[in-house]
C-alpha cells in the first residue's frame, strides 16, 4: 500500500502536470486566451479536489449504512465514477459560463471537453506514476519463516 507521503506526491504532481497540459491545450482547442483557461482549470482542479473528498466520504457512509461495508463491485464502481463526474460537471458549469461569458450550452461543451481530457490524462498519468514509483511489495518480518 502507498504511504501518505507518496499519496501526497501523487495528488500534487497529478494536479501540477494536469494544469500544465490542460491550459495550453484548452486555449488551443477553445480558441481562448491561456490565462482564461488557466483560471478555469485552476478553479476546476480546486473544486474537483474538494468534491473528491466530500463525495467519497458521503458515498462511503451511504455504503456503510446500506450494506455494512465499502467494497465496490464493478457496477458500483461505474456508478460511483459516473455520479462523481456528473457532480463536477454540474458544479463547474455555472462558473465556466459566468467567467468565460458564454452560454450554458457552450460551457457544457467546454466542461465535457475538460472531463474527457482528465479521463484520458488520469489513465496515462496513473500508469506512468505506477511505473516510476512502483507500489512497494509486502514487508517480510525479520525472523519470520
Backbone torsions as a table, in degrees:
resi	resn	phi	psi	omega
1	UNK	NA	148.2	-178.9
2	UNK	-74.8	149.5	177.6
3	UNK	-81.3	166.6	177.0
4	UNK	-62.1	-39.5	178.7
5	UNK	-61.4	-42.9	179.0
6	UNK	-65.5	-41.3	178.6
7	UNK	-62.8	-38.6	177.8
8	UNK	-66.1	-45.4	176.9
9	UNK	-58.7	-42.2	179.7
10	UNK	-61.5	-50.7	-176.8
11	UNK	-62.3	-45.6	-178.2
12	UNK	-67.2	-46.0	-179.4
13	UNK	-66.7	-34.5	176.8
14	UNK	-59.2	-47.6	-177.7
15	UNK	-69.3	-43.3	-178.2
16	UNK	-63.0	-51.0	179.4
17	UNK	-64.9	-38.2	178.5
18	UNK	-60.9	-46.4	179.1
19	UNK	-65.3	-38.7	179.6
20	UNK	-65.0	-29.5	178.8
21	UNK	-87.0	-46.6	-172.6
22	UNK	-69.4	-30.5	-176.8
23	UNK	-63.9	-56.3	178.3
24	UNK	-69.0	-36.7	178.6
25	UNK	-64.9	-42.5	178.9
26	UNK	-65.9	-40.8	177.8
27	UNK	-60.2	-44.5	179.2
28	UNK	-66.6	-49.4	-175.3
29	UNK	-64.0	-37.5	-176.0
30	UNK	-102.7	1.1	179.6
31	UNK	59.7	42.3	-174.7
32	UNK	-124.3	147.4	178.1
33	UNK	-56.8	142.6	-178.7
34	UNK	-58.0	-36.3	179.4
35	UNK	-60.5	-40.1	179.4
36	UNK	-67.6	-46.7	179.0
37	UNK	-65.0	-38.0	178.7
38	UNK	-59.4	-42.6	178.4
39	UNK	-65.3	-45.4	178.9
40	UNK	-60.1	-43.9	-179.7
41	UNK	-65.7	-41.6	179.6
42	UNK	-65.4	-46.1	176.9
43	UNK	-62.9	-41.8	178.8
44	UNK	-61.2	-43.6	179.4
45	UNK	-64.1	-39.1	179.4
46	UNK	-66.5	-47.5	178.6
47	UNK	-62.0	-42.6	-179.5
48	UNK	-62.5	-38.8	179.9
49	UNK	-66.1	-46.2	178.6
50	UNK	-65.4	-45.3	179.6
51	UNK	-60.7	-40.1	179.2
52	UNK	-57.0	-48.3	-179.3
53	UNK	-63.3	-52.6	-176.4
54	UNK	-64.0	-48.3	-177.2
55	UNK	-59.9	-48.1	-178.6
56	UNK	-66.7	-35.5	176.4
57	UNK	-63.6	-48.9	-179.9
58	UNK	-64.6	-42.9	-179.2
59	UNK	-62.3	-45.8	179.8
60	UNK	-64.0	-40.4	178.1
61	UNK	-64.6	-39.5	178.0
62	UNK	-65.1	-39.9	177.5
63	UNK	-64.6	-43.6	178.8
64	UNK	-60.9	-42.6	-179.7
65	UNK	-66.3	-40.0	-176.4
66	UNK	-82.7	-41.2	-171.7
67	UNK	-116.5	-16.2	-177.6
68	UNK	82.4	8.8	178.6
69	UNK	-158.5	173.5	179.2
70	UNK	-119.4	17.2	176.4
71	UNK	-70.3	132.2	-176.3
72	UNK	-110.2	129.6	172.5
73	UNK	-76.8	173.1	177.5
74	UNK	-57.7	-45.5	-178.8
75	UNK	-66.0	-37.5	176.6
76	UNK	-66.2	-39.5	177.4
77	UNK	-62.7	-42.4	178.1
78	UNK	-63.0	-46.6	177.6
79	UNK	-61.6	-41.8	178.2
80	UNK	-58.4	-47.4	-178.4
81	UNK	-65.8	-43.3	-179.3
82	UNK	-63.8	-46.9	179.3
83	UNK	-63.2	-36.8	177.3
84	UNK	-60.7	-49.1	-178.9
85	UNK	-65.0	-39.4	176.9
86	UNK	-61.0	-41.5	178.3
87	UNK	-60.7	-42.5	178.3
88	UNK	-67.4	-44.8	179.6
89	UNK	-57.3	-47.4	-178.0
90	UNK	-65.5	-40.2	-177.3
91	UNK	-73.7	-29.8	-179.1
92	UNK	-86.0	-25.9	-174.0
93	UNK	-52.3	-52.3	-179.6
94	UNK	-62.3	-39.4	179.8
95	UNK	-63.0	-47.2	-178.5
96	UNK	-60.9	-46.8	-179.6
97	UNK	-60.5	-45.7	-178.6
98	UNK	-67.0	-52.4	-174.2
99	UNK	-65.4	-41.4	-177.6
100	UNK	-83.4	-11.8	-179.3
101	UNK	66.0	40.8	-178.0
102	UNK	-123.0	169.7	179.3
103	UNK	-70.4	162.9	178.2
104	UNK	-62.8	-36.3	179.2
105	UNK	-67.1	-42.0	176.0
106	UNK	-63.6	-40.5	178.4
107	UNK	-64.4	-37.0	178.0
108	UNK	-61.9	-45.1	178.9
109	UNK	-64.2	-39.0	177.1
110	UNK	-65.0	-43.7	179.0
111	UNK	-60.7	-42.9	177.9
112	UNK	-64.7	-37.5	176.3
113	UNK	-61.9	-43.7	176.4
114	UNK	-61.4	-45.0	-179.7
115	UNK	-61.7	-42.4	178.3
116	UNK	-62.7	-43.7	177.3
117	UNK	-58.4	-50.2	-175.7
118	UNK	-68.5	-26.0	175.4
119	UNK	-64.1	-49.6	179.2
120	UNK	-68.7	-44.5	-179.0
121	UNK	-58.8	-44.9	-179.1
122	UNK	-61.4	-41.0	178.6
123	UNK	-61.1	-50.4	-178.0
124	UNK	-68.0	-46.7	-178.4
125	UNK	-58.5	-48.4	-176.9
126	UNK	-65.9	-35.0	177.0
127	UNK	-64.9	-49.9	179.4
128	UNK	-62.6	-42.9	-179.8
129	UNK	-58.9	-43.3	179.7
130	UNK	-65.9	-29.1	176.7
131	UNK	-75.1	-45.1	-177.9
132	UNK	-72.6	-39.9	179.6
133	UNK	-123.8	78.3	-177.2
134	UNK	-61.8	150.0	175.9
135	UNK	-67.4	128.8	-179.8
136	UNK	-63.1	145.6	177.6
137	UNK	-72.6	173.5	179.3
138	UNK	-66.0	144.1	179.2
139	UNK	-79.6	139.7	176.5
140	UNK	-101.4	127.6	-179.9
141	UNK	-72.0	137.7	179.2
142	UNK	-63.4	131.6	177.9
143	UNK	85.5	-4.7	180.0
144	UNK	-84.9	141.5	179.1
145	UNK	-102.6	NA	NA
